[in-house]
């Protein structure tokens, strides 16, 4: 700006999303962000590029010049604002407000926007002026123990959950390369590594030190050793089973023998191998390193054999939301194993003593187990391949409630998965018992179960956790009426009234936290989607086959379905009704609609990349995913909370309904259907007559 006459005004500023292929735009935003690094922290360039690709990088322009930006991400139930930045010479023109308002307009269907900011920056008045309110605080990662304030701007939709920090963390081991970059002199990868400590991801990423890291730091013969020790002192430490690490070592060496004969060949190879084996033995799913050779040598085998992803810091940051889901739930880890559930007998209490809660006396736990047995309440145990008891729970109907006096999960490798699965099983039991409320009253419920319950919509009440389970497929008014009756019966505060025509994201959240509720007069779309019978058995467990399927744990809570990206593409979130075809040469079951799911996300990409990203959710191998591709691209549909219809809606009945509602009966690809047609099919599938 060369003179006063050229001073910018608010009228000269335009707001628009960055172009997906706008490399120069991304570069300009990076420069602005880097100049404000003291208050913003550091995001790798790849994070800007990824945000632009997803339509989540918003730019403020004065003519062709970029003068500010907002970078955000989309979670299942809110917008996460990571950066809001305006060039110093353009501040005071309301650009930040316009960027926020543009996000509000573009993402109006989400319940709200969440941001976090250090209190010491003194920006509270700014957040308040932008329409945000404080909803919590937490400690940051720095040595000075700074306070992060969590800010929330509500979009005015019904909110059944308290807005709090995410309850599920990615727990990732780090190797010495990462620690050296944090502790030592500046290196090429230092900034990307330091981004792992950024305030914006503290609630989603927990860095872990393994015995291997401690051992390798101890070998350093310089002042760097003390610096590394200081850098890891706030990282949580884990123990690794020596036997489990040894088994992993042998399996990995065998798997890479052809490509890397004689491995490990060097001292560094030994440490690399120990890092991955300790991470595997500790039940971790991510190991962060800057060593690309380590990734090339060990990455594929570790992921294929144990689900451990060895990743660069920048890849962890750009795929963090996806990793959170992978950490929380890994049903593919249970498939093909001998995990099973069974009723526990009176003599099984001794086998469950390792499930005694923190602060609980063993005698009290034993008395609880025995009293439940005396009262003839079924106690269900989940056992692993070796027959060890990994989880136990007890639930029974009492009036219009499902009481849960016992809910424990052992700290095993798939403990988070078992916890989430157990919560969904409780919802299924509530539906089967025709009750509207689930009340978890176990004072010593396992931490993983409590976190899974909170994430699933349970609310803290009188020292326990309570959720509604509303078996209603109807309008917002009908669902509200049932929810109010359930709340009154349970002695809970009445929920706010639902409104018709609510946005799809808000409706999807209602259907999740009140599952199996369906609010049909909302903007949430419904689709009829075909699936071949052979794949239906793998994915949904229908039809049953002679060799069976390991579905005793209800493994269809979260999965991924691959399809060609050709033809109609469904939108997410939405509902899916699965139409199973006749099955080619086999006729194990007549064709028809067999199940209903919630579609959470849709991702299109290269088959090998999508298989790697979603292998924790799928039952297909890489070759099957490649076979589904078209012109090198495949589509992954991530769906949850699948319910098998008690009464499959056969082709004859489906054709009658399709004529009545003037809809399609036998789809060749995903077909959007009306709410009325969805309701008719779904209700027909619930009929036991």
C-alpha distance (Angstrom), angle and dihedral (degrees) to the residues before:
residue distance angle dihedral
X1 . . .
X2 3.78 . .
X3 3.84 102.2 .
X4 3.78 144.1 12.1
X5 3.83 90.0 -98.8
X6 3.76 89.2 63.5
X7 3.80 95.1 55.3
X8 3.80 109.5 131.3
X9 3.79 122.2 -114.7
X10 3.77 131.4 -161.4
X11 3.82 88.6 -104.4
X12 3.80 91.9 63.3
X13 3.81 93.8 55.8
X14 3.80 121.8 93.3
X15 3.80 127.2 -170.9
X16 3.80 123.2 -148.4
X17 3.81 140.3 143.1
X18 3.79 118.6 -92.8
X19 3.78 115.5 -102.5
X20 3.79 113.9 -105.2
X21 3.80 90.3 -124.8
X22 3.80 95.1 36.1
X23 3.80 100.0 120.4
X24 3.82 92.8 163.4
X25 3.81 90.8 52.2
X26 3.77 91.6 51.2
X27 3.82 90.7 48.4
X28 3.82 90.4 52.9
X29 3.80 91.9 51.0
X30 3.81 90.4 48.8
X31 3.82 91.0 53.6
X32 3.80 91.6 51.5
X33 3.80 91.3 47.2
X34 3.79 93.6 47.5
X35 3.80 90.6 52.5
X36 3.81 88.8 56.7
X37 3.80 95.7 43.1
X38 3.81 92.8 123.1
X39 3.80 90.3 71.5
X40 3.80 102.2 20.3
X41 3.79 101.8 45.0
X42 3.78 120.9 -142.9
X43 3.78 128.6 -57.5
X44 3.81 118.7 -175.9
X45 3.80 116.7 -113.2
X46 3.80 88.3 -113.4
X47 3.82 90.0 63.1
X48 3.83 90.3 58.6
X49 3.78 90.9 47.2
X50 3.81 92.0 48.5
X51 3.81 91.4 49.0
X52 3.81 90.8 51.2
X53 3.80 90.2 50.2
X54 3.82 90.4 52.6
X55 3.81 93.8 46.4
X56 3.81 91.4 -110.6
X57 3.82 100.7 117.4
X58 3.78 110.7 89.8
X59 3.82 118.8 -167.7
X60 3.79 132.9 -158.1
X61 3.81 112.8 -150.4
X62 3.76 135.1 -168.7
X63 3.77 98.5 -159.6
X64 3.80 103.4 -50.5
X65 3.80 93.8 -23.6
X66 3.81 117.7 101.2
X67 3.80 109.7 -137.3
X68 3.81 103.9 167.2
X69 3.75 144.6 0.6
X70 3.79 146.5 -166.1
X71 3.80 119.6 -144.0
X72 3.78 117.6 -166.6
X73 3.78 143.7 158.2
X74 3.79 134.3 -141.8
X75 3.79 121.1 -125.9
X76 3.78 124.1 -177.6
X77 3.79 93.4 -88.1
X78 3.80 110.2 16.4
X79 3.79 148.2 22.8
X80 3.81 113.3 -103.8
X81 3.80 110.7 -149.3
X82 3.82 107.6 -153.4
X83 3.83 102.9 168.7
X84 3.80 132.5 18.4
X85 3.78 109.0 174.0
X86 3.81 136.7 162.0
X87 3.78 125.6 -176.1
X88 3.85 110.5 -103.3
X89 3.82 93.9 -118.9
X90 3.83 90.4 55.2
X91 3.79 99.1 47.3
X92 3.80 120.1 117.2
X93 3.80 93.7 43.0
X94 3.80 96.6 97.8
X95 3.80 93.1 -108.0
X96 3.81 93.6 136.2
X97 3.79 90.4 52.7
X98 3.79 91.7 49.6
X99 3.80 91.4 49.9
X100 3.81 90.4 52.2
X101 3.81 93.0 45.0
X102 3.80 89.7 50.3
X103 3.81 89.6 54.7
X104 3.81 89.2 48.8
X105 3.81 90.3 52.6
X106 3.80 95.1 44.7
X107 3.80 95.6 43.7
X108 3.80 99.3 33.2
X109 3.80 90.9 135.5
X110 3.80 92.3 67.2
X111 3.82 118.4 87.6
X112 3.79 92.4 -120.4
X113 3.81 151.7 -54.8
X114 3.80 124.9 -78.9
X115 3.80 126.2 -161.2
X116 3.79 135.5 167.3
X117 3.79 127.7 -149.4
X118 3.80 136.4 171.3
X119 3.78 111.4 -100.7
X120 3.79 89.9 -140.6
X121 3.82 90.8 66.1
X122 3.82 88.5 72.5
X123 3.81 93.5 -136.8
X124 3.79 96.9 129.7
X125 3.80 93.7 109.5
X126 3.81 89.4 53.5
X127 3.82 92.7 53.1
X128 3.80 91.2 47.4
X129 3.81 90.9 50.1
X130 3.82 88.7 52.5
X131 3.80 90.7 57.0
X132 3.81 98.7 -99.7
X133 3.81 127.2 137.2
X134 3.81 129.4 -159.5
X135 3.80 113.1 -106.7
X136 3.79 101.3 168.8
X137 3.78 150.8 -25.5
X138 3.77 136.4 -128.2
X139 3.79 139.2 177.0
X140 3.77 117.9 -94.1
X141 3.82 125.2 -136.5
X142 3.79 100.0 -106.9
X143 3.81 122.7 108.4
X144 3.82 91.3 -114.5
X145 3.79 90.5 63.4
X146 3.82 96.0 -125.9
X147 3.80 119.4 -168.2
X148 3.80 121.8 -117.0
X149 3.80 116.1 -152.4
X150 3.81 115.0 -149.9
X151 3.82 111.4 -141.6
X152 3.81 126.5 -163.7
X153 3.80 131.8 -168.5
X154 3.78 110.6 -164.8
X155 3.80 122.2 -144.3
X156 3.78 93.0 -154.2
X157 3.80 98.6 -109.0
X158 3.78 123.0 133.9
X159 3.78 107.9 -77.4
X160 3.80 116.7 -160.6
X161 3.80 95.1 170.6
X162 3.76 129.5 64.5
X163 3.79 109.0 -115.5
X164 3.77 105.1 -114.8
X165 3.76 139.4 141.8
X166 3.80 116.8 -66.3
X167 3.77 111.4 -83.1
X168 3.79 98.2 -147.9
X169 3.80 121.5 70.0
X170 3.76 132.2 -166.2
X171 3.79 103.3 -123.0
X172 3.80 106.6 -154.9
X173 3.80 130.2 -179.7
X174 3.81 117.2 -138.2
X175 3.78 129.2 -152.1
X176 3.80 130.2 -143.2
X177 3.82 93.4 -90.0
X178 3.80 89.3 64.5
X179 3.81 94.1 44.7
X180 3.82 92.5 48.2
X181 3.80 89.5 53.7
X182 3.80 89.6 53.1
X183 3.79 95.6 44.6
X184 3.77 108.9 29.3
X185 3.79 137.2 59.5
X186 3.79 120.7 -54.0
X187 3.80 113.1 -69.5
X188 3.77 132.1 179.1
X189 3.81 92.1 -96.7
X190 3.81 97.3 40.7
X191 3.82 97.1 102.7
X192 3.80 94.1 49.3
X193 3.79 90.5 48.3
X194 3.81 92.7 47.8
X195 3.79 88.2 54.6
X196 3.82 86.2 70.7
X197 3.83 86.7 71.2
X198 3.79 95.2 48.8
X199 3.80 117.6 134.0
X200 3.80 91.2 -127.2
X201 3.81 93.4 67.2
X202 3.79 101.7 34.2
X203 3.80 91.7 105.0
X204 3.80 93.0 53.3
X205 3.81 106.5 36.3
X206 3.79 126.8 56.3
X207 3.80 116.5 -176.4
X208 3.81 114.7 -142.1
X209 3.80 131.0 -160.4
X210 3.77 117.3 -147.5
X211 3.82 129.1 -161.2
X212 3.81 87.3 -101.1
X213 3.80 90.9 60.8
X214 3.80 92.3 48.4
X215 3.81 90.4 49.6
X216 3.80 94.8 48.6
X217 3.81 93.5 47.9
X218 3.80 88.3 52.4
X219 3.82 90.0 60.9
X220 3.84 93.5 61.0
X221 3.83 110.8 109.9
X222 3.80 100.1 -161.8
X223 3.79 143.8 62.0
X224 3.81 86.7 -80.8
X225 3.81 88.4 78.3
X226 3.81 91.8 66.9
X227 3.81 91.0 44.9
X228 3.81 91.4 52.0
X229 3.80 91.1 46.9
X230 3.80 89.6 53.2
X231 3.80 91.4 48.8
X232 3.79 93.9 56.2
X233 3.80 99.8 39.3
X234 3.84 92.7 100.5
X235 3.80 94.3 45.7
X236 3.78 117.1 104.7
X237 3.80 113.6 -111.3
X238 3.80 124.9 -138.5
X239 3.76 132.8 -163.9
X240 3.78 121.4 -133.2
X241 3.77 126.2 -149.4
X242 3.81 107.7 -115.8
X243 3.79 91.0 -146.6
X244 3.81 93.7 49.6
X245 3.82 91.4 46.9
X246 3.81 90.2 50.1
X247 3.80 92.0 51.1
X248 3.80 90.8 49.5
X249 3.81 91.2 49.1
X250 3.79 93.1 53.7
X251 3.81 93.2 46.4
X252 3.82 94.2 48.3
X253 3.80 94.4 47.4
X254 3.80 89.6 50.7
X255 3.81 91.7 48.2
X256 3.82 94.8 53.2
X257 3.81 97.2 36.3
X258 3.80 95.0 107.6
X259 3.82 95.9 47.2
X260 3.83 95.3 37.5
X261 3.81 108.7 25.6
X262 3.79 114.2 -164.2
X263 3.81 94.0 14.8
X264 3.02 124.6 -166.9
X265 3.78 93.1 53.4
X266 3.81 102.9 155.6
X267 3.77 139.3 36.9
X268 3.80 89.1 -105.8
X269 3.81 89.7 52.8
X270 3.79 88.1 55.3
X271 3.80 91.8 52.9
X272 3.81 92.3 45.4
X273 3.77 90.2 52.2
X274 3.78 91.8 46.9
X275 3.81 91.1 51.3
X276 3.80 93.2 55.6
X277 3.81 94.4 41.5
X278 3.80 92.8 50.4
X279 3.81 90.4 48.5
X280 3.80 91.0 49.8
X281 3.81 92.8 46.5
X282 3.82 90.2 50.2
X283 3.80 90.9 54.1
X284 3.81 95.3 -113.4
X285 3.79 121.2 150.3
X286 3.82 101.1 -161.0
X287 3.81 133.3 51.3
X288 3.81 116.9 -174.2
X289 3.80 119.9 -149.3
X290 3.79 139.5 153.3
X291 3.81 90.0 -147.7
X292 3.82 106.6 106.3
X293 3.80 90.9 -176.3
X294 3.79 89.4 59.7
X295 3.79 89.9 51.7
X296 3.82 92.6 48.6
X297 3.79 93.4 47.8
X298 3.80 102.4 40.2
X299 3.80 107.5 13.6
X300 3.79 102.2 87.5
X301 3.81 95.4 43.3
X302 3.82 94.2 46.9
X303 3.79 92.5 49.4
X304 3.80 94.2 45.0
X305 3.80 95.9 46.1
X306 3.80 102.6 34.1
X307 3.80 109.5 8.3
X308 3.82 91.3 -113.4
X309 3.79 110.7 147.7
X310 3.82 114.8 -154.4
X311 3.79 105.3 -155.9
X312 3.79 143.8 175.0
X313 3.82 115.1 -115.5
X314 3.79 92.0 -111.7
X315 3.81 91.7 53.5
X316 3.80 91.5 50.5
X317 3.80 90.9 53.4
X318 3.81 96.6 45.5
X319 3.82 93.0 47.0
X320 3.78 98.2 35.7
X321 3.81 98.1 118.9
X322 3.79 89.5 51.8
X323 3.80 91.1 48.4
X324 3.81 90.5 52.0
X325 3.79 88.7 60.3
X326 3.78 92.3 45.4
X327 3.79 90.8 50.8
X328 3.78 93.3 48.3
X329 3.77 97.9 47.6
X330 3.78 132.1 20.4
X331 3.82 108.1 165.3
X332 3.79 91.3 162.1
X333 3.79 86.4 66.9
X334 3.79 88.9 64.5
X335 3.79 98.0 44.6
X336 3.77 115.8 99.4
X337 3.80 92.5 16.0
X338 3.76 132.2 106.8
X339 3.80 95.7 -108.4
X340 3.76 107.6 141.4
X341 3.78 142.8 165.9
X342 3.78 126.0 -133.9
X343 3.78 142.7 162.1
X344 3.80 114.7 -90.4
X345 3.77 120.4 -132.0
X346 3.78 130.3 -141.0
X347 3.80 90.6 -93.6
X348 3.81 95.2 54.2
X349 3.81 96.6 80.7
X350 3.80 91.8 92.3
X351 3.83 90.7 55.7
X352 3.80 90.1 56.9
X353 3.81 99.5 52.9
X354 3.81 91.6 106.0
X355 3.84 86.0 67.9
X356 3.80 93.2 66.8
X357 3.81 107.5 133.2
X358 3.80 128.2 -118.9
X359 3.80 107.4 -79.5
X360 3.79 92.8 7.0
X361 3.79 119.6 126.5
X362 3.83 113.2 -123.8
X363 3.82 90.0 -130.9
X364 3.80 90.8 55.8
X365 3.80 91.1 51.4
X366 3.79 91.6 48.9
X367 3.81 90.3 48.9
X368 3.81 90.1 51.5
X369 3.81 92.2 51.6
X370 3.80 91.8 47.8
X371 3.80 95.2 45.6
X372 3.82 90.9 52.3
X373 3.80 88.8 50.8
X374 3.83 91.8 49.6
X375 3.80 90.7 50.5
X376 3.82 88.4 51.4
X377 3.80 94.4 -119.4
X378 3.80 110.5 153.4
X379 3.79 114.9 -115.2
X380 3.78 112.2 -157.9
X381 3.79 121.2 -155.8
X382 3.80 128.4 -164.0
X383 3.79 113.0 -148.8
X384 3.78 130.5 -168.0
X385 3.78 129.9 -133.2
X386 3.79 91.8 -79.4
X387 3.79 92.9 49.8
X388 3.81 95.2 -105.9
X389 3.80 116.2 147.4
X390 3.81 106.1 -113.3
X391 3.80 99.4 170.3
X392 3.78 141.1 3.8
X393 3.79 132.3 -169.8
X394 3.79 139.5 169.1
X395 3.81 127.0 -159.5
X396 3.79 133.9 166.4
X397 3.80 137.6 171.5
X398 3.79 118.7 -102.3
X399 3.79 113.0 176.0
X400 3.79 107.7 -50.8
X401 3.81 93.3 -19.6
X402 3.78 137.5 83.4
X403 3.80 105.8 -139.2
X404 3.80 117.4 -153.2
X405 3.83 109.9 -165.8
X406 3.82 94.2 164.2
X407 3.82 127.9 42.2
X408 3.79 119.2 151.9
X409 3.80 134.7 155.8
X410 3.80 122.5 -175.6
X411 3.85 118.5 -127.9
X412 3.80 92.7 -101.9
X413 3.79 128.9 146.5
X414 3.81 94.0 -93.0
X415 3.79 94.5 34.7
X416 3.82 95.2 122.7
X417 3.80 90.2 50.6
X418 3.80 92.1 49.4
X419 3.80 90.3 48.2
X420 3.79 93.5 53.1
X421 3.77 90.3 44.2
X422 3.79 91.9 51.0
X423 3.81 91.1 52.4
X424 3.79 90.1 52.8
X425 3.80 90.6 48.0
X426 3.81 88.1 54.8
X427 3.80 89.2 53.6
X428 3.79 89.7 50.7
X429 3.80 90.4 49.5
X430 3.80 90.5 50.6
X431 3.77 90.0 53.2
X432 3.80 92.5 46.3
X433 3.81 90.4 51.0
X434 3.82 92.4 47.1
X435 3.83 93.7 -123.6
X436 3.79 126.0 140.5
X437 3.80 102.9 -149.8
X438 3.80 136.0 51.4
X439 3.80 116.2 -155.7
X440 3.81 118.2 -169.6
X441 3.81 105.4 -160.0
X442 3.82 101.4 166.4
X443 3.83 102.7 124.8
X444 3.81 90.0 -159.4
X445 3.80 98.9 43.1
X446 3.80 110.5 155.8
X447 3.79 116.1 -92.2
X448 3.80 91.6 -121.8
X449 3.81 90.0 54.6
X450 3.78 93.4 47.8
X451 3.81 91.4 50.0
X452 3.80 91.3 46.9
X453 3.80 90.4 49.9
X454 3.81 93.2 49.3
X455 3.80 90.5 48.3
X456 3.82 88.6 50.2
X457 3.79 94.5 56.4
X458 3.81 103.4 -88.8
X459 3.80 115.3 144.9
X460 3.85 127.7 -148.2
X461 3.82 109.7 -108.2
X462 3.83 126.1 168.4
X463 3.80 93.6 -22.8
X464 3.80 93.3 -48.5
X465 3.81 136.2 80.6
X466 3.80 123.7 -107.3
X467 3.80 133.7 -170.9
X468 3.77 135.9 169.9
X469 3.80 121.7 -122.6
X470 3.79 106.6 -166.7
X471 3.79 118.4 -171.5
X472 3.79 94.0 -158.7
X473 3.79 129.4 128.5
X474 3.77 102.3 -174.2
X475 3.77 149.5 87.6
X476 3.78 126.4 -40.8
X477 3.81 88.7 -103.6
X478 3.81 92.5 52.8
X479 3.80 92.3 47.0
X480 3.81 92.1 47.9
X481 3.80 90.8 51.7
X482 3.82 91.8 52.9
X483 3.82 92.1 45.7
X484 3.81 92.0 51.5
X485 3.80 91.6 50.1
X486 3.82 90.9 49.1
X487 3.81 91.8 48.7
X488 3.80 92.5 49.4
X489 3.80 92.0 49.6
X490 3.81 91.4 49.0
X491 3.81 93.1 45.7
X492 3.80 92.3 -116.8
X493 3.78 130.3 137.9
X494 3.78 111.8 -89.3
X495 3.81 115.5 -103.7
X496 3.81 119.1 -120.7
X497 3.78 116.7 -92.0
X498 3.78 117.0 -90.4
X499 3.78 119.0 -125.3
X500 3.77 125.6 -139.7
X501 3.81 118.2 -115.4
X502 3.82 91.8 30.4
X503 3.85 114.2 168.4
X504 3.79 118.6 -87.0
X505 3.83 95.6 -111.1
X506 3.82 92.1 51.7
X507 3.82 91.8 46.0
X508 3.81 91.6 48.8
X509 3.81 89.6 52.8
X510 3.82 91.0 50.6
X511 3.80 90.6 51.0
X512 3.80 90.6 48.8
X513 3.81 99.4 49.6
X514 3.83 93.7 38.9
X515 3.81 95.2 37.9
X516 3.04 128.7 -163.5
X517 3.83 86.2 32.8
X518 3.81 118.5 119.1
X519 3.81 119.1 -163.9
X520 3.78 103.4 -162.2
X521 3.82 101.8 -179.0
X522 3.81 92.6 65.9
X523 3.79 133.7 96.4
X524 3.82 90.7 -103.0
X525 3.83 106.2 120.6
X526 3.81 125.7 -137.7
X527 3.80 128.2 -146.7
X528 3.77 136.9 -165.3
X529 3.79 106.3 -143.1
X530 3.82 127.8 -174.1
X531 3.80 123.7 -132.2
X532 3.79 127.8 180.0
X533 3.77 116.0 -117.7
X534 3.80 94.8 -118.0
X535 3.82 90.9 54.6
X536 3.79 92.6 41.4
X537 3.79 89.5 61.1
X538 3.81 91.9 51.6
X539 3.78 96.1 43.7
X540 3.80 105.3 31.7
X541 3.80 104.5 17.6
X542 3.83 91.9 -119.0
X543 2.96 126.2 152.4
X544 3.78 101.1 30.0
X545 3.79 115.8 -128.1
X546 3.78 133.5 -155.5
X547 3.80 92.8 -105.6
X548 3.79 90.0 48.5
X549 3.78 129.8 -149.1
X550 3.75 129.4 -101.0
X551 3.78 94.6 -112.2
X552 3.79 100.3 128.4
X553 3.79 88.0 113.9
X554 3.80 93.7 50.5
X555 3.78 93.1 -112.6
X556 3.79 95.1 -174.7
X557 3.80 95.8 86.7
X558 3.79 93.0 105.5
X559 3.79 127.3 8.2
X560 3.77 142.4 141.2
X561 3.79 126.6 -119.4
X562 3.81 118.5 -158.8
X563 3.79 123.0 -149.5
X564 3.77 141.3 158.7
X565 3.81 111.9 -84.6
X566 3.80 89.8 -132.4
X567 3.78 120.4 112.5
X568 3.80 127.9 9.8
X569 3.77 116.0 1.3
X570 3.80 120.1 -150.9
X571 3.78 121.4 -133.7
X572 3.79 126.2 -125.5
X573 2.93 133.4 -97.6
X574 3.78 97.7 38.3
X575 3.79 144.1 116.8
X576 3.80 123.5 -92.9
X577 3.78 127.2 -153.3
X578 3.80 108.9 -164.1
X579 3.81 115.1 -137.3
X580 3.81 109.3 -162.4
X581 3.79 113.7 -153.2
X582 3.81 125.8 -140.9
X583 3.80 91.5 -88.8
X584 3.80 104.9 -121.8
X585 3.80 112.5 -103.0
X586 3.79 94.7 1.1
X587 3.78 125.0 70.9
X588 3.77 101.9 -170.7
X589 3.80 91.1 146.7
X590 3.77 134.4 5.9
X591 3.81 115.9 -99.6
X592 3.78 119.3 -97.2
X593 3.80 146.3 104.7
X594 3.79 108.5 -49.4
X595 3.81 108.8 166.3
X596 3.80 148.1 15.6
X597 3.81 125.6 -140.4
X598 3.79 140.5 174.9
X599 3.82 113.4 -116.1
X600 3.80 109.0 -142.7
X601 3.80 105.4 172.3
X602 3.80 144.3 0.1
X603 3.79 122.1 -152.3
X604 3.81 127.0 -179.1
X605 3.80 121.6 -163.5
X606 3.78 150.1 106.1
X607 3.85 111.2 -30.0
X608 3.81 96.1 -127.1
X609 3.81 92.0 49.3
X610 3.80 94.6 47.4
X611 3.81 91.9 46.8
X612 3.80 89.2 53.0
X613 3.81 92.4 46.9
X614 3.80 96.7 47.1
X615 3.77 104.4 28.4
X616 3.81 89.1 112.3
X617 3.82 88.0 65.6
X618 3.79 103.7 36.3
X619 3.76 140.8 80.5
X620 3.80 96.5 -159.0
X621 3.77 123.6 95.5
X622 3.79 122.3 -133.6
X623 3.81 94.8 -94.7
X624 3.81 91.9 54.2
X625 3.81 90.4 51.2
X626 3.81 90.9 49.3
X627 3.81 90.2 50.6
X628 3.82 90.2 57.2
X629 3.81 92.7 55.0
X630 3.78 127.4 107.1
X631 3.81 119.4 -155.1
X632 3.79 90.5 -13.5
X633 3.81 95.8 -51.5
X634 3.79 132.6 102.7
X635 3.79 132.4 -177.2
X636 3.81 123.2 -131.2
X637 3.80 118.8 -157.1
X638 3.81 111.3 -162.0
X639 3.80 109.5 -157.2
X640 3.79 135.4 174.1
X641 3.81 144.7 -170.5
X642 3.78 97.0 32.5
X643 3.78 114.8 -169.6
X644 3.78 119.1 -164.3
X645 3.79 108.0 -137.5
X646 3.82 111.3 -115.8
X647 3.79 89.0 -138.7
X648 3.84 114.8 33.5
X649 3.80 111.3 -135.7
X650 3.80 101.7 -124.4
X651 3.77 126.0 -146.0
X652 3.80 94.1 -101.3
X653 3.81 93.9 54.5
X654 3.79 91.3 40.5
X655 3.80 91.3 55.4
X656 3.80 90.4 50.8
X657 3.79 91.1 51.4
X658 3.80 92.1 45.4
X659 3.81 90.7 55.1
X660 3.80 91.6 48.1
X661 3.79 92.7 52.1
X662 3.82 96.7 30.7
X663 3.79 92.3 -121.0
X664 3.81 137.3 129.9
X665 3.81 120.3 -83.2
X666 3.82 104.8 -170.8
X667 3.83 110.9 34.3
X668 3.80 122.4 -159.7
X669 3.78 90.5 -160.8
X670 3.80 137.3 -2.4
X671 3.82 108.3 -42.4
X672 3.78 123.2 -170.0
X673 3.79 111.6 -130.0
X674 3.78 134.1 -168.6
X675 3.79 122.5 -96.4
X676 3.80 89.0 -115.5
X677 3.81 93.0 54.8
X678 3.81 91.4 45.6
X679 3.81 91.1 50.8
X680 3.79 92.4 49.2
X681 3.82 93.3 50.8
X682 3.80 93.8 42.9
X683 3.81 93.5 48.9
X684 3.79 90.9 47.0
X685 3.80 88.4 53.7
X686 3.81 91.2 52.3
X687 3.79 93.0 54.0
X688 3.80 113.9 105.1
X689 3.78 94.3 -167.3
